[in-house]
Amino acid sequence: MTSFDDNNYSFETLAVRAGQVRTSEGEQSEPIFPTSSFVFETAAQAAARFSGDEPGNIYSRFTNPTVRTFEERLATLEGGESCVATSSGMAAILATCMGLLHRGDHIVSSRSIFGSTTVLFDNYMARFGVSVSYVPLSDLNAWEDAIRPCTKLLFVETPSNPLTELVDIEALARLAHDKGRVLVVDNCFCTPALQKPLSLGADIVIHSATKYLDGQGRCIGGAVVGDSELVGKEVYGFLRTAGPTMSPFNAWVFTKGLETLSLRMRAHSQQAGLLAEWLEAQPQIERVFYPGLASHPQHELARRQQSGFGGIVSFELVGGRDNAWQVMDATRVLSITANLGDTKSTITHPATTTHARLTPEQRADAGISDGLVRIAVGLEDIDDIKHDLERGLEGLKLRN
């Protein structure tokens, strides 16, 4: 059949077609293979599969056709050689660390990362003798100063969660490679529809497939994308042994989600831009964080390294947590939930949810104030989203 895993087709075509291998049934939609194991024609074939002398399915913990379709499609969209699908986004980060790091290794990470990632680094990787230093996301000098002889990985989210801060990926990749280190970029907020970290020099891309890759809040999953050595051998080796595995059903859902990824990311970006501009005009709001705003300190960098600004808008309310909660509790359309990337708009208070396990000092270092609210702008009518927030904001006027 025609191969779609090359550069002769547009992103949108690859998102619909790449990775699919039709069975003898000639199906149009990708099939689901809900099986734990696979049958070998002979004992010799079983031995050859287990030894790696013959490619093919062995056991669904690490080889499944439905999961493989998702992996190959996402790898194609990101421009990578290999993809390893995992049971969650956090499992993707864990698999990367466990596959590439040894006792005594060191990570340099941005301070502006998901709260659970910080907990993973500080509370769990530390038990295996891996140390971490945190630096301001956009300060390249701080990144360089933090690199030690034992540093193995540089880890970054860009845009960051929840303040949408950016780092110059190309410049950070040059720094990492000049020092002989590996750059890992969490591309959850942009997806390959808006940003291609590998083409900018990153070595590995991390995804929480739970978010925009799915797009409708249905399943949990993650992915690691990169080359055939770091990802295809080392990260895959950890998954094969330890088993933080994506289920075939979830892989099928994510594969179908990729088909509309480009359309959805453009729509999310358009909606978020309109909402961010409206929020900037509200007197109860001290500051709005969105890379598409001219007021964002890295707006020009976002224009250069992204093809869209994404669907995440955060803002700080006058009055701290009480006012933030009042605005959230007044909503009727927006869902109060910590997830993001859904067609349904979601709203959360990071200081008491996604970043609640951080110490107050860690939250302060990361810029997570008690008045901060994060919205993942969905695909509802933008005026309905504004009116939903306006109800809470008007309540603050009356109270104050």
C-alpha positions in Angstrom: 0.0 0.0 0.0 1.0 3.6 -0.3 3.4 4.8 2.4 2.4 8.0 4.1 5.4 8.0 6.5 7.5 10.5 4.5 7.7 14.2 3.7 5.8 14.1 0.4 2.5 14.9 2.2 1.2 17.8 4.3 0.7 17.6 8.1 -3.1 17.3 7.7 -2.8 14.3 5.3 -0.2 12.6 7.5 -2.4 13.1 10.6 -5.2 11.1 8.8 -3.2 8.5 7.0 0.3 7.8 8.5 0.9 4.6 10.3 -2.1 2.7 9.1 -1.5 -0.9 7.7 -4.7 -2.5 6.5 -5.4 -6.1 7.3 -6.7 -8.6 4.8 -10.2 -7.4 5.7 -9.6 -4.1 3.9 -11.0 -1.9 6.6 -11.2 1.9 6.1 -10.9 2.8 9.8 -8.0 1.5 11.9 -8.8 -1.7 13.8 -8.4 -2.3 17.5 -6.4 -5.4 18.5 -7.6 -6.1 22.1 -5.4 -9.1 22.7 -2.8 -9.8 25.4 -0.6 -12.1 23.2 0.0 -13.3 19.7 0.3 -16.7 18.2 3.4 -17.9 16.4 3.4 -20.2 13.4 6.3 -22.3 14.8 8.4 -22.6 17.9 11.3 -21.3 15.8 9.4 -18.2 14.9 8.6 -17.6 18.6 12.3 -17.9 19.5 13.2 -15.5 16.6 10.7 -12.9 17.8 11.9 -13.0 21.4 15.5 -12.8 20.4 14.9 -9.9 18.1 16.1 -11.7 15.0 12.6 -11.4 13.4 10.3 -8.4 13.8 6.7 -8.9 14.7 4.2 -9.0 17.5 5.1 -10.8 20.8 3.1 -9.5 23.7 0.9 -6.4 24.0 2.9 -5.0 26.9 5.4 -3.8 24.2 4.1 -4.9 20.8 0.5 -4.2 19.7 -0.6 -3.2 16.1 -3.1 -0.6 17.3 -0.5 1.0 19.6 2.1 0.8 16.8 -0.2 2.7 14.5 -0.5 5.6 17.0 3.2 5.6 17.6 4.1 5.7 13.9 1.6 8.4 13.2 2.8 10.6 16.0 6.4 10.0 15.2 5.7 11.1 11.6 4.0 14.3 12.7 6.8 15.2 15.1 9.5 14.4 12.6 11.0 11.7 14.8 12.4 8.2 14.0 10.7 6.4 16.9 7.8 6.8 19.3 7.1 4.9 22.5 3.5 5.1 23.7 2.9 5.0 27.5 0.0 4.7 29.9 0.1 8.4 30.9 2.0 11.6 30.3 3.8 11.2 33.6 4.7 7.6 32.6 6.3 9.1 29.5 8.5 11.3 31.6 9.3 8.4 34.0 10.2 6.1 31.1 12.5 8.7 29.6 14.3 9.2 33.0 14.5 5.5 33.8 15.6 4.7 30.2 18.4 7.3 30.0 19.6 8.1 33.5 21.9 6.3 36.0 22.7 6.8 39.6 24.8 10.0 40.0 23.3 11.7 36.9 21.9 15.2 37.0 19.0 17.0 35.4 18.7 20.7 34.7 15.0 21.6 34.6 13.0 24.7 34.2 11.2 25.8 37.3 8.1 26.3 35.2 6.9 22.7 34.9 3.9 20.7 35.8 3.7 20.1 39.6 3.7 16.3 39.3 6.9 16.5 37.3 8.6 18.4 40.1 7.4 15.8 42.6 8.6 13.0 40.3 12.1 14.6 40.1 12.4 15.6 43.8 10.7 12.8 45.6 11.3 9.8 43.4 14.2 10.2 41.0 16.2 11.4 44.0 15.7 7.9 45.5 17.6 6.5 42.6 20.5 8.9 43.0 19.5 11.4 40.3 19.7 15.1 41.3 17.9 18.1 39.8 18.6 21.8 39.5 15.9 24.2 38.6 16.5 27.4 36.6 14.3 30.2 35.2 12.8 28.9 31.9 13.9 31.7 29.5 17.3 32.5 31.1 19.9 30.8 28.9 22.8 31.9 31.0 21.2 30.2 34.0 20.8 27.0 32.0 24.5 27.1 31.1 25.6 27.9 34.7 23.6 25.0 36.1 25.1 22.3 33.9 27.6 20.1 35.8 29.9 17.4 34.6 27.3 14.8 35.6 24.4 16.6 33.9 22.7 14.2 31.4 19.3 15.8 30.6 17.9 19.3 30.1 14.1 19.2 30.6 11.7 21.9 29.6 8.1 22.7 29.0 7.5 25.4 26.4 5.0 27.0 26.6 5.0 26.4 30.4 2.1 25.3 32.6 0.3 27.5 33.6 2.1 30.8 32.8 2.7 30.1 29.1 6.3 31.2 29.4 8.7 30.2 26.5 12.3 29.3 26.0 14.1 29.6 22.7 14.3 25.9 21.8 16.9 26.4 19.1 19.2 28.3 21.3 18.8 25.9 24.2 19.4 22.9 21.9 22.7 24.5 20.7 23.7 24.9 24.4 22.8 21.3 25.2 24.6 19.9 22.3 27.7 22.1 22.8 27.9 20.5 26.3 27.1 17.0 25.0 23.7 16.9 26.8 20.2 15.7 25.8 17.4 18.2 25.4 13.9 16.9 26.3 10.9 19.2 25.5 7.4 18.7 26.8 5.3 19.7 23.7 1.9 19.1 25.4 0.5 22.6 25.0 1.4 23.1 21.3 1.5 19.6 19.9 3.2 19.1 16.5 0.4 21.0 14.9 1.8 24.3 16.3 5.4 23.5 17.2 8.1 21.0 16.1 10.8 20.9 18.8 12.8 18.2 17.0 13.2 20.4 13.9 14.5 23.1 16.3 17.2 20.8 17.7 15.5 19.0 20.6 16.5 15.4 21.1 13.3 14.1 22.6 9.7 15.3 22.7 7.3 14.3 25.5 3.5 14.3 25.3 0.6 13.8 27.6 -1.7 12.3 24.9 -4.5 12.8 27.4 -4.6 16.4 26.4 -4.8 17.8 22.9 -3.8 14.6 21.1 -7.1 13.1 22.3 -8.9 16.4 22.3 -12.1 15.2 24.0 -11.0 14.2 27.5 -11.7 10.5 27.0 -8.5 8.6 27.7 -5.2 8.7 29.6 -1.9 8.2 27.8 1.5 9.5 27.0 4.3 9.3 24.4 8.0 9.8 23.9 9.3 10.7 20.4 12.9 10.9 19.2 15.6 8.9 17.5 16.0 5.2 17.1 18.7 5.0 19.7 17.6 7.1 22.7 13.9 6.4 22.2 13.7 3.4 20.0 16.2 1.4 22.1 16.7 2.9 25.6 13.2 4.3 26.4 11.5 1.3 24.6 13.7 -1.1 26.6 12.4 0.3 29.9 8.8 0.1 28.7 9.3 -3.5 27.5 10.6 -4.5 30.9 8.6 -2.3 33.3 5.4 -2.1 31.4 3.9 1.4 31.7 2.0 0.5 28.6 -0.7 2.2 26.6 -3.8 0.1 26.1 -4.9 -0.7 22.5 -8.3 1.0 23.0 -6.7 4.2 24.2 -4.2 4.1 21.3 -7.1 3.8 18.9 -8.8 6.9 20.5 -5.6 8.9 20.3 -5.1 7.8 16.7 -8.5 9.1 15.7 -7.8 12.3 17.7 -4.8 13.0 15.6 -6.9 13.1 12.5 -8.5 16.4 13.7 -5.5 17.8 15.6 -4.6 20.6 13.1 -8.2 21.8 12.8 -8.7 21.8 16.6 -5.4 23.5 17.5 -6.1 26.3 15.0 -9.6 26.7 16.5 -8.3 26.6 20.1 -5.7 29.2 19.3 -8.3 31.5 17.7 -10.7 31.2 20.6 -7.9 31.7 23.2 -6.6 34.8 21.5 -10.1 36.4 21.6 -10.6 35.5 25.2 -7.1 36.8 26.2 -7.8 40.2 24.6 -11.1 40.4 26.4 -9.6 39.5 29.8 -6.9 42.2 29.5 -9.7 44.8 29.4 -11.3 43.6 32.7 -10.4 45.8 35.7 -10.6 42.9 38.2 -7.7 41.2 36.4 -4.1 42.3 37.2 -2.4 40.4 34.4 -3.1 38.0 31.5 -0.6 35.3 30.4 -1.0 34.3 26.7 1.8 34.2 24.1 -0.5 35.7 21.4 -0.8 39.0 23.3 1.6 41.8 22.4 2.0 42.3 26.1 3.5 38.8 26.6 7.3 39.3 27.1 8.1 36.5 24.6 5.4 37.3 22.0 8.0 37.6 19.2 9.6 34.3 20.1 6.2 32.6 20.1 5.6 34.0 16.6 9.0 32.7 15.4 9.0 29.1 16.8 5.2 28.3 16.9 2.7 28.4 14.1 -0.1 29.3 16.6 -0.3 30.5 20.2 -2.3 27.6 21.7 -5.4 27.3 23.8 -4.1 28.0 27.3 -4.9 31.4 28.9 -4.0 32.2 32.5 -4.7 35.3 34.5 -4.2 36.8 38.0 -7.1 38.2 39.8 -7.0 41.1 42.3 -7.7 39.7 45.8 -6.0 36.3 45.7 -7.6 32.9 46.2 -11.0 34.0 47.5 -11.7 36.0 44.3 -10.3 33.3 42.1 -12.6 30.7 43.6 -15.6 33.1 43.4 -15.1 33.6 39.7 -14.6 29.8 39.2 -17.7 28.9 41.2 -19.9 31.4 39.3 -19.2 29.6 36.0 -21.9 27.4 34.4 -20.3 26.6 31.0 -16.6 26.1 32.0 -15.8 22.9 33.8 -13.9 23.1 37.0 -11.3 20.4 36.4 -7.6 20.0 36.2 -7.5 18.5 32.8 -6.9 20.5 29.6 -7.0 20.1 25.8 -10.7 19.3 25.7 -13.3 20.6 23.3 -15.0 21.6 26.5 -13.4 24.7 28.2 -11.9 24.0 31.6 -10.9 26.2 34.4 -8.7 25.5 37.4 -6.9 27.1 40.3 -3.3 25.8 40.0 -2.1 26.7 43.5 -4.6 24.4 45.1 -4.8 21.7 42.4 -2.1 21.0 39.7 0.7 22.6 41.8 -0.7 21.9 45.3 1.9 19.4 46.2 4.7 22.0 45.8 5.8 23.9 48.8 4.8 27.6 49.0 8.4 28.5 48.2 8.4 26.3 45.1 5.1 27.8 43.9 6.5 31.3 44.5 9.6 30.4 42.5 7.4 29.1 39.7 5.2 32.2 39.7 2.1 30.4 40.9 0.2 32.9 42.9 -3.0 32.4 44.9 -4.9 34.6 42.5 -3.8 32.7 39.4 -6.5 31.0 37.3 -5.9 28.8 34.2 -8.4 28.3 31.4 -8.0 25.8 28.6 -10.2 27.4 26.0 -12.5 24.9 24.3 -14.6 25.1 21.2 -17.8 26.5 22.7 -19.0 29.9 21.3 -16.6 32.5 22.5 -19.3 34.9 23.6 -20.8 32.2 25.9 -17.3 31.7 27.4 -17.0 35.4 28.0 -20.4 35.7 29.5 -19.7 32.7 31.8 -16.6 34.5 33.2 -18.3 37.8 33.3 -20.8 36.5 35.8 -18.1 35.9 38.3 -16.2 39.1 37.5 -19.3 41.2 38.0 -19.8 39.5 41.4 -16.4 40.8 42.4 -17.4 44.3 41.5 -20.5 44.1 43.6 -18.6 42.6 46.6 -15.7 45.2 46.3 
